Amino acid sequence: MFKFIFLFILIILGCEKSFSSDKVSNFQFKTIDNKILDLSQFYGKVVIVDFWATWCPPCTKEIPHFIELQEKYKNEVQFIGLNVGEKESDIREFIKSIGGINYIVGYSNERIEKLFGGISGLPTTFIIGKDGKVKAKAIGYRSKEWFENQIISALRESQ
């Protein structure tokens, strides 16, 4: 029984990690507007990279938080939603159905996912500091307050 409890605790702790030295390599990605962007374009800002899908309820539950926080911290933070495996038409239809998204939405691919160490569940979100290092990783839904605390922490670290 003790082994089971210990294993369960390890699994839970593994779902949210803090990092201090994992620098994300620059990568290019295609947006739903057919632009090619580089992560390096956002160096100097805190970047939130979210791997998501329209069919994923926890993913779509976080989107209103991201919209609010992107607006609140627009000069210091950039949210990037990388959709995992869906067609452009499905993504556009979803975005239209919720009244729009004010942050960058693009497409994930296997190469990008490998740069982040693989994606084992959705949503998976990375908080990247102004220095390009991963400050936190979350698998599964997180509250607006959790994201705001991560943003504030990353902004303080860069001062």
C-alpha positions as CSV (number, residue, x, y, z in Angstrom):
1,M,0.0,0.0,0.0
2,F,2.8,2.4,0.9
3,K,4.4,1.9,-2.6
4,F,1.1,2.7,-4.3
5,I,0.7,5.9,-2.3
6,F,4.3,6.9,-2.9
7,L,3.9,6.2,-6.7
8,F,0.7,8.3,-6.7
9,I,2.4,11.2,-5.1
10,L,5.3,11.0,-7.6
11,I,2.9,11.1,-10.5
12,I,1.0,14.1,-9.1
13,L,4.2,16.0,-8.4
14,G,5.4,15.2,-12.0
15,C,2.4,17.0,-13.5
16,E,3.6,20.4,-12.6
17,K,7.3,21.2,-12.7
18,S,9.4,24.2,-12.1
19,F,12.6,24.7,-14.1
20,S,15.5,27.0,-13.8
21,S,17.9,26.1,-16.6
22,D,16.0,24.5,-19.4
23,K,16.3,27.0,-22.3
24,V,13.9,26.5,-25.1
25,S,15.6,26.3,-28.5
26,N,14.3,28.8,-31.1
27,F,11.7,27.3,-33.4
28,Q,9.4,28.4,-36.2
29,F,5.7,27.7,-36.4
30,K,2.9,28.5,-38.7
31,T,0.0,30.6,-37.5
32,I,-3.6,30.1,-38.6
33,D,-3.2,33.3,-40.5
34,N,-0.5,31.5,-42.6
35,K,2.4,33.5,-41.1
36,I,5.7,31.9,-40.1
37,L,6.8,33.1,-36.7
38,D,9.9,32.4,-34.7
39,L,9.9,32.1,-30.9
40,S,12.9,34.4,-30.9
41,Q,10.6,37.3,-32.0
42,F,9.3,37.3,-28.5
43,Y,12.6,37.2,-26.6
44,G,12.5,39.9,-23.9
45,K,8.9,39.0,-23.0
46,V,7.5,36.3,-20.8
47,V,6.0,33.7,-23.3
48,I,3.3,31.2,-22.4
49,V,3.2,28.3,-24.9
50,D,0.1,26.3,-24.6
51,F,-0.4,23.0,-26.5
52,W,-4.2,22.5,-26.9
53,A,-7.1,21.2,-29.0
54,T,-10.7,22.3,-29.6
55,W,-12.1,18.9,-28.5
56,C,-10.3,19.2,-25.1
57,P,-12.6,20.7,-22.4
58,P,-9.8,21.6,-20.0
59,C,-8.0,23.3,-22.9
60,T,-11.0,25.4,-23.9
61,K,-11.7,26.2,-20.2
62,E,-8.3,27.9,-20.0
63,I,-8.8,30.1,-23.1
64,P,-10.8,32.9,-21.4
65,H,-8.0,33.1,-18.8
66,F,-5.4,33.5,-21.5
67,I,-7.5,36.2,-23.3
68,E,-7.8,38.2,-20.1
69,L,-4.2,37.8,-19.1
70,Q,-2.9,38.6,-22.6
71,E,-4.9,41.9,-22.5
72,K,-3.7,42.7,-19.0
73,Y,0.0,42.0,-19.6
74,K,0.1,42.7,-23.4
75,N,3.4,44.7,-23.2
76,E,5.3,42.1,-21.2
77,V,3.7,38.8,-22.0
78,Q,2.9,36.8,-25.2
79,F,0.6,33.9,-25.2
80,I,1.0,31.4,-28.0
81,G,-1.6,28.6,-28.5
82,L,-0.2,25.7,-30.5
83,N,-3.0,23.5,-31.7
84,V,-2.2,19.8,-31.7
85,G,-3.4,17.9,-34.8
86,E,-6.6,19.7,-36.0
87,K,-7.6,21.2,-39.3
88,E,-7.5,24.9,-39.8
89,S,-11.3,25.0,-40.5
90,D,-12.0,23.4,-37.2
91,I,-9.8,25.8,-35.3
92,R,-11.2,28.8,-37.1
93,E,-14.8,27.6,-36.4
94,F,-14.0,27.2,-32.7
95,I,-12.4,30.6,-32.4
96,K,-15.4,32.2,-34.2
97,S,-17.8,30.4,-31.8
98,I,-16.1,31.9,-28.7
99,G,-15.9,35.4,-30.2
100,G,-12.2,35.5,-31.1
101,I,-8.8,35.1,-29.5
102,N,-6.5,38.0,-28.9
103,Y,-3.3,36.0,-28.8
104,I,-1.3,34.0,-31.4
105,V,-2.7,30.7,-32.5
106,G,-0.6,28.4,-34.5
107,Y,0.1,24.7,-35.3
108,S,2.2,22.3,-33.3
109,N,4.2,19.6,-34.9
110,E,6.3,16.7,-33.7
111,R,9.5,18.7,-34.0
112,I,8.2,21.5,-31.8
113,E,6.8,19.0,-29.3
114,K,10.2,17.3,-29.0
115,L,11.9,20.6,-28.3
116,F,9.6,20.8,-25.2
117,G,10.4,17.2,-24.2
118,G,7.3,15.7,-25.6
119,I,3.6,16.4,-24.9
120,S,2.0,13.7,-22.8
121,G,-1.4,15.3,-22.3
122,L,-3.5,18.3,-23.1
123,P,-3.4,21.0,-22.2
124,T,0.3,21.2,-21.7
125,T,1.5,24.8,-20.9
126,F,5.0,26.2,-20.6
127,I,5.9,29.5,-18.9
128,I,9.1,30.8,-20.5
129,G,10.9,33.7,-18.9
130,K,12.4,36.7,-20.6
131,D,15.7,34.8,-20.6
132,G,14.2,32.0,-22.7
133,K,14.3,29.5,-19.9
134,V,11.3,27.4,-19.0
135,K,10.1,28.6,-15.6
136,A,7.1,26.2,-15.2
137,K,5.3,23.4,-16.9
138,A,1.7,22.4,-16.3
139,I,-0.2,19.4,-17.6
140,G,-3.9,19.7,-17.3
141,Y,-6.2,22.6,-16.4
142,R,-4.9,25.5,-14.3
143,S,-6.8,28.5,-12.9
144,K,-6.4,32.1,-14.0
145,E,-4.8,32.8,-10.6
146,W,-2.2,30.0,-11.2
147,F,-1.2,31.5,-14.5
148,E,-1.1,35.1,-13.2
149,N,1.1,34.0,-10.3
150,Q,3.5,32.3,-12.8
151,I,3.5,35.4,-14.9
152,I,4.2,37.7,-12.0
153,S,7.0,35.4,-10.8
154,A,8.6,35.2,-14.2
155,L,8.4,39.0,-14.5
156,R,10.0,39.5,-11.1
157,E,12.8,37.1,-11.9
158,S,13.8,39.2,-14.9
159,Q,14.1,42.5,-13.0
